[in-house]
Amino acid sequence: MSAEEYGKRFSRNIGIVSISEQNTLKAKSVAVAGVGGLGGQALINLTRMGIGRFSIADIDVFDIPNTNRQIGASHKTLGRTKVEVMTEMIQDISPGTEVREFRSGITPDTVDEFVTSCDIVVDSLDFFCLSARRLLYDACARHGKTVILSAPLGFSATLHVFSPTSMTADQYFNWRPGMSKFRQMIHFSIGIAPAGLHLRYLKLSKEMLVERGTGPSIATGCTLGGSLVASEVLIAILNRRPLFQAPTFTQFDPYVGVYRRRRLLFGNRGLFQRIKIAFANKYYGELETRFLEFIK
């Protein structure tokens, strides 16, 4: 794409970003791990902001249940790999954008290349992809990369930032050596949304988790999370303001009309978080063996 065409294509961004900043976005690379619901939305938002290069990782294909929330899911894309479809969408919007595809996902063999190929990383992996998530965060720590994470929870979405200068993900979620995957997942679920705004209406049964290996999700939560992530990526790349990095957490829920941003000073090591974790361990503990079948 010529500089003139790029300028026209993203001209409506100017005034929110400067021409110089827009050219900076063109030169930057963002890695997006997981390009389904929230990740796919974040990816398209970033494309429309004018990011010039992407690395995208996902092992899945689009299936019928993805239709309710994933921007790449349609009748025409059923059965096609998500990275293939999303690459096409990126290049339809912004021809000439460079996309590196990691169709085997985040693995010990791919994670370092995935992380080092970018300026900043987006964690939009499936909630249950614990092993891949731990690989991703460990690699980002080794290579000094910032990770931006969001989770769609009902109508709400969260925002977390882990940078080379912030509290680490291990510290925030209080993931410890020797901890079982089930306990790590409990810590992740409690740490991701300390405000619990979605719990006023979201119905999440034990049976749904262990029998389907999934939870309820709706399009607006993914769209909101994709917007929070893309905005924070832009802010990070352009150094517009200090990042809302750990131990700060954010949750915005339009349904209850609350935007909550707080510092969880000790992460999950704090007293109230430890109490929540204890209740969650008691509630879900009897289902640990069956639950682990869905943790990847």
C-alpha positions as CSV (number, residue, x, y, z in Angstrom):
1,M,0.0,0.0,0.0
2,S,1.4,3.4,-0.9
3,A,1.8,6.1,1.7
4,E,-0.9,8.2,-0.1
5,E,-3.4,5.3,0.0
6,Y,-2.6,4.6,3.6
7,G,-3.1,8.2,4.5
8,K,-6.6,8.3,2.8
9,R,-7.6,4.9,4.3
10,F,-7.0,6.1,7.9
11,S,-7.6,9.8,7.5
12,R,-10.5,9.9,9.8
13,N,-8.3,8.8,12.7
14,I,-6.5,12.1,12.4
15,G,-7.5,14.5,15.1
16,I,-7.7,11.7,17.6
17,V,-4.1,10.7,16.6
18,S,-1.7,13.0,14.8
19,I,-0.3,12.2,11.3
20,S,3.0,11.4,13.0
21,E,1.3,9.0,15.4
22,Q,-0.6,7.3,12.6
23,N,2.7,6.6,10.8
24,T,4.0,5.2,14.0
25,L,1.0,2.8,14.2
26,K,1.8,1.7,10.6
27,A,5.3,0.7,11.6
28,K,4.3,-1.3,14.7
29,S,3.5,-5.0,15.1
30,V,0.9,-6.5,17.4
31,A,0.7,-10.2,18.3
32,V,-2.8,-11.5,19.1
33,A,-3.1,-14.9,20.8
34,G,-6.6,-16.2,20.1
35,V,-8.6,-14.6,17.3
36,G,-12.1,-15.8,18.1
37,G,-14.6,-13.6,20.1
38,L,-12.8,-10.8,21.9
39,G,-9.5,-11.4,20.1
40,G,-11.1,-11.2,16.7
41,Q,-12.8,-8.0,17.6
42,A,-9.6,-6.5,19.0
43,L,-7.8,-7.6,15.9
44,I,-10.2,-5.8,13.5
45,N,-10.2,-2.7,15.7
46,L,-6.5,-2.6,15.5
47,T,-6.6,-3.1,11.8
48,R,-8.9,-0.1,11.4
49,M,-6.6,1.9,13.6
50,G,-3.9,1.3,11.0
51,I,-1.5,-1.2,12.7
52,G,0.8,-2.3,9.9
53,R,1.9,-5.8,11.0
54,F,0.3,-8.6,13.0
55,S,1.1,-12.1,14.3
56,I,-2.0,-14.1,15.0
57,A,-2.2,-17.5,16.7
58,D,-5.2,-19.9,16.9
59,I,-5.7,-23.6,16.4
60,D,-9.4,-23.6,16.0
61,V,-11.9,-23.5,13.1
62,F,-15.1,-21.5,13.0
63,D,-18.1,-23.6,14.2
64,I,-21.8,-22.8,14.5
65,P,-21.8,-21.9,18.2
66,N,-19.2,-19.2,17.4
67,T,-21.8,-17.2,15.5
68,N,-23.3,-15.4,18.4
69,R,-20.2,-13.4,19.2
70,Q,-17.2,-14.0,16.9
71,I,-16.7,-11.4,14.2
72,G,-15.2,-13.9,11.8
73,A,-17.9,-16.5,12.2
74,S,-20.6,-16.7,9.5
75,H,-22.3,-19.3,7.3
76,K,-19.6,-18.9,4.7
77,T,-16.7,-19.4,7.1
78,L,-17.9,-22.5,9.0
79,G,-15.1,-25.1,9.0
80,R,-12.4,-22.7,8.0
81,T,-9.4,-21.9,10.3
82,K,-9.8,-18.8,12.3
83,V,-6.3,-17.5,11.3
84,E,-7.1,-17.9,7.6
85,V,-10.4,-16.1,7.8
86,M,-9.1,-13.3,10.0
87,T,-6.1,-12.8,7.7
88,E,-8.5,-12.3,4.8
89,M,-10.5,-9.8,6.8
90,I,-7.4,-7.8,7.8
91,Q,-6.2,-7.6,4.2
92,D,-9.7,-6.7,2.9
93,I,-9.7,-3.8,5.3
94,S,-6.1,-2.8,4.9
95,P,-4.4,-4.3,1.8
96,G,-0.7,-4.9,2.2
97,T,-0.9,-5.4,6.0
98,E,1.6,-8.1,6.9
99,V,0.2,-11.0,8.8
100,R,2.2,-13.9,10.3
101,E,0.0,-16.9,11.0
102,F,0.7,-19.4,13.8
103,R,-1.9,-22.1,13.0
104,S,-0.4,-24.5,15.7
105,G,-1.2,-21.9,18.3
106,I,0.9,-21.1,21.4
107,T,3.3,-24.0,22.0
108,P,6.7,-24.4,23.4
109,D,8.0,-24.5,19.9
110,T,6.3,-21.4,18.7
111,V,5.9,-19.1,21.6
112,D,9.3,-17.3,21.5
113,E,9.0,-16.6,17.8
114,F,5.4,-15.3,18.3
115,V,6.5,-13.0,21.1
116,T,9.7,-11.7,19.6
117,S,8.0,-10.9,16.3
118,C,5.9,-8.0,17.8
119,D,6.0,-4.8,19.8
120,I,3.2,-5.7,22.1
121,V,1.1,-8.8,22.9
122,V,-2.7,-9.3,23.3
123,D,-3.8,-12.2,25.4
124,S,-7.3,-13.2,24.1
125,L,-6.9,-17.0,24.6
126,D,-9.9,-19.0,25.5
127,F,-10.5,-19.0,29.3
128,F,-9.6,-22.7,29.6
129,C,-6.3,-22.5,27.7
130,L,-4.2,-22.3,30.8
131,S,-1.1,-24.1,29.5
132,A,-0.8,-21.8,26.5
133,R,-1.5,-18.7,28.7
134,R,1.3,-19.7,31.1
135,L,3.7,-20.2,28.1
136,L,2.8,-16.8,26.7
137,Y,3.3,-14.9,29.9
138,D,6.6,-16.7,30.6
139,A,7.9,-15.8,27.1
140,C,6.8,-12.2,27.5
141,A,8.6,-11.9,30.8
142,R,11.8,-13.4,29.2
143,H,11.6,-11.0,26.2
144,G,10.4,-7.9,28.1
145,K,7.1,-7.6,26.3
146,T,3.9,-6.0,27.5
147,V,0.8,-8.2,27.6
148,I,-2.7,-6.7,27.5
149,L,-5.5,-9.0,28.6
150,S,-9.3,-8.7,28.7
151,A,-12.1,-11.2,29.5
152,P,-15.7,-10.9,28.4
153,L,-18.0,-11.6,31.4
154,G,-21.6,-11.3,30.5
155,F,-22.2,-7.7,29.2
156,S,-19.0,-6.6,30.9
157,A,-15.3,-6.8,30.0
158,T,-12.2,-6.5,32.1
159,L,-8.8,-5.0,31.4
160,H,-5.4,-6.0,32.8
161,V,-1.9,-5.0,31.7
162,F,1.3,-6.8,32.6
163,S,4.5,-5.0,31.6
164,P,8.2,-5.3,32.3
165,T,7.7,-2.7,35.1
166,S,4.4,-4.0,36.6
167,M,3.5,-6.7,39.0
168,T,3.9,-10.0,37.1
169,A,1.0,-12.3,36.2
170,D,2.4,-14.9,38.5
171,Q,2.4,-12.4,41.4
172,Y,-1.0,-10.9,40.6
173,F,-2.9,-14.3,40.2
174,N,-0.7,-15.8,42.9
175,W,0.3,-18.7,40.7
176,R,2.8,-20.8,42.6
177,P,5.2,-23.6,41.7
178,G,3.6,-27.0,42.1
179,M,0.0,-25.6,42.0
180,S,-2.4,-27.9,40.2
181,K,-3.9,-26.6,36.9
182,F,-7.3,-26.6,38.6
183,R,-6.1,-24.4,41.4
184,Q,-4.4,-22.1,38.9
185,M,-7.6,-21.8,37.0
186,I,-9.5,-20.9,40.2
187,H,-6.9,-18.2,40.9
188,F,-7.2,-16.9,37.4
189,S,-11.0,-16.7,37.5
190,I,-11.0,-14.9,40.8
191,G,-8.2,-12.5,39.9
192,I,-9.7,-11.5,36.5
193,A,-12.7,-9.6,37.9
194,P,-12.3,-8.8,41.6
195,A,-15.2,-6.4,41.4
196,G,-17.6,-9.2,40.3
197,L,-20.0,-6.8,38.6
198,H,-21.3,-9.5,36.3
199,L,-22.2,-11.8,39.2
200,R,-25.4,-9.8,39.7
201,Y,-27.0,-11.4,36.7
202,L,-24.6,-14.0,35.0
203,K,-25.7,-17.6,35.6
204,L,-22.7,-19.9,35.6
205,S,-23.4,-23.4,36.8
206,K,-21.0,-26.1,37.7
207,E,-22.7,-28.4,35.3
208,M,-22.2,-26.0,32.4
209,L,-18.4,-25.8,33.1
210,V,-17.8,-29.5,33.5
211,E,-20.2,-30.8,30.9
212,R,-19.7,-28.3,28.1
213,G,-16.3,-27.0,29.0
214,T,-17.5,-23.4,28.4
215,G,-19.5,-20.6,29.8
216,P,-22.1,-18.1,28.5
217,S,-20.8,-15.3,26.3
218,I,-22.5,-12.6,24.3
219,A,-21.5,-10.4,21.4
220,T,-21.5,-7.0,23.3
221,G,-19.1,-8.3,26.0
222,C,-16.6,-9.4,23.3
223,T,-17.0,-6.1,21.4
224,L,-16.5,-4.1,24.6
225,G,-13.4,-6.1,25.5
226,G,-12.0,-5.8,22.0
227,S,-12.4,-2.0,22.3
228,L,-10.7,-1.8,25.7
229,V,-7.8,-3.9,24.5
230,A,-7.3,-2.0,21.2
231,S,-7.5,1.4,23.0
232,E,-4.9,0.3,25.5
233,V,-2.6,-1.1,22.8
234,L,-2.8,2.2,20.9
235,I,-2.0,4.1,24.1
236,A,0.9,1.9,24.9
237,I,2.4,2.1,21.4
238,L,2.0,5.9,21.3
239,N,3.0,6.4,25.0
240,R,-0.1,8.6,25.4
241,R,-0.4,8.1,29.2
242,P,0.8,5.6,31.9
243,L,-0.8,2.2,31.3
244,F,-3.4,0.8,33.7
245,Q,-1.0,-1.9,34.7
246,A,-1.1,-4.6,37.4
247,P,-2.0,-4.5,40.2
248,T,-4.6,-2.2,38.7
249,F,-7.7,-3.9,37.2
250,T,-10.6,-2.6,35.3
251,Q,-14.1,-3.9,34.7
252,F,-16.9,-2.0,32.8
253,D,-20.4,-3.4,32.9
254,P,-23.0,-1.4,30.8
255,Y,-25.8,-3.6,32.1
256,V,-25.3,-2.5,35.7
257,G,-24.0,0.9,34.6
258,V,-20.7,0.6,36.6
259,Y,-17.1,1.3,35.5
260,R,-14.7,0.1,38.1
261,R,-11.0,0.6,38.2
262,R,-9.0,-0.2,41.4
263,R,-5.6,-1.3,42.5
264,L,-5.6,-4.8,43.9
265,L,-2.5,-4.0,45.9
266,F,-1.5,-7.6,46.8
267,G,-3.2,-9.3,43.9
268,N,-4.7,-12.6,44.9
269,R,-2.5,-12.7,48.0
270,G,-4.8,-10.1,49.7
271,L,-7.2,-11.2,52.4
272,F,-10.5,-10.7,50.5
273,Q,-9.1,-12.4,47.4
274,R,-7.9,-15.4,49.5
275,I,-11.4,-15.7,51.0
276,K,-13.0,-15.7,47.6
277,I,-10.5,-18.3,46.4
278,A,-11.3,-20.5,49.4
279,F,-15.0,-20.4,48.6
280,A,-14.4,-21.1,45.0
281,N,-12.2,-24.1,45.8
282,K,-14.9,-25.4,48.1
283,Y,-17.7,-24.9,45.5
284,Y,-15.9,-26.4,42.5
285,G,-13.4,-28.7,44.3
286,E,-15.6,-31.8,44.0
287,L,-15.6,-31.4,40.2
288,E,-11.8,-31.0,39.8
289,T,-11.2,-34.3,38.0
290,R,-14.0,-33.6,35.4
291,F,-13.1,-29.9,35.1
292,L,-9.5,-30.7,34.2
293,E,-10.6,-32.4,31.0
294,F,-11.4,-28.9,29.6
295,I,-8.2,-27.1,30.7
296,K,-5.8,-27.1,27.8
